[in-house]
Amino acid sequence: MLLKGLSDDLVKNNALRNLYALLIPELTSCIEQETINFSQEKEDDILPVLKYIDQHFKTVTLTQAATHFGYNTNYLGNKLRVQTNQSFQELLDNKKFSIAVSLLQTTNYSIEKIADYVGYSSTPSLFRLFKRITGGTPPREYRAKHGE
């Protein structure tokens, strides 16, 4: 395109060269700006994902969340890690733990019912969650220390 604009007319060539000299740096600047804008993640675009996890914590998987938002699974997992400093599983476990703690403290629901409520099909899963997060305190003991 640049060469096609040049001709045998020196005046026309000088004018086009000057135009190209101005145009090229401007195009470069625009391309760099778009690259910067594209690569900078906005924290706002992760909020709907976090809300989705919060609302569907019982059954959601990373694959389901990625599909729902039109992301590749690895991309969403990395995006969550970068913007929250937690993996998808850590976010999910923390949500389940906070719900379980709230139920232990404010209700007399059985451990089995609480495990089911937070999305576990078996009570040992809730025990493993508590062990991992509290360092070993089982739900019953947690309720005794921090409950009603």
Secondary structure as the mmCIF struct_conf table of DSSP 4:
data_model
#
loop_
_struct_conf.conf_type_id
_struct_conf.id
_struct_conf.beg_label_comp_id
_struct_conf.beg_label_asym_id
_struct_conf.beg_label_seq_id
_struct_conf.end_label_comp_id
_struct_conf.end_label_asym_id
_struct_conf.end_label_seq_id
HELX_RH_AL_P HELX_RH_AL_P1 LEU A 2 GLY A 5
BEND BEND1 ASP A 8 ASP A 8
HELX_RH_AL_P HELX_RH_AL_P2 LEU A 10 SER A 39
BEND BEND2 GLN A 40 GLN A 40
HELX_LH_PP_P HELX_LH_PP_P1 GLU A 41 LYS A 42
HELX_RH_3T_P HELX_RH_3T_P1 GLU A 43 ILE A 46
HELX_RH_AL_P HELX_RH_AL_P3 LEU A 47 GLN A 55
BEND BEND3 HIS A 56 HIS A 56
TURN_TY1_P TURN_TY1_P1 PHE A 57 THR A 59
HELX_RH_AL_P HELX_RH_AL_P4 LEU A 62 PHE A 69
TURN_TY1_P TURN_TY1_P2 GLY A 70 GLY A 70
HELX_RH_AL_P HELX_RH_AL_P5 THR A 73 THR A 84
BEND BEND4 ASN A 85 GLN A 86
HELX_RH_AL_P HELX_RH_AL_P6 PHE A 88 THR A 106
HELX_RH_AL_P HELX_RH_AL_P7 ILE A 111 TYR A 117
TURN_TY1_P TURN_TY1_P3 VAL A 118 GLY A 119
BEND BEND5 SER A 121 SER A 122
HELX_RH_AL_P HELX_RH_AL_P8 THR A 123 THR A 134
BEND BEND6 GLY A 135 GLY A 136
HELX_RH_AL_P HELX_RH_AL_P9 PRO A 139 HIS A 146
#
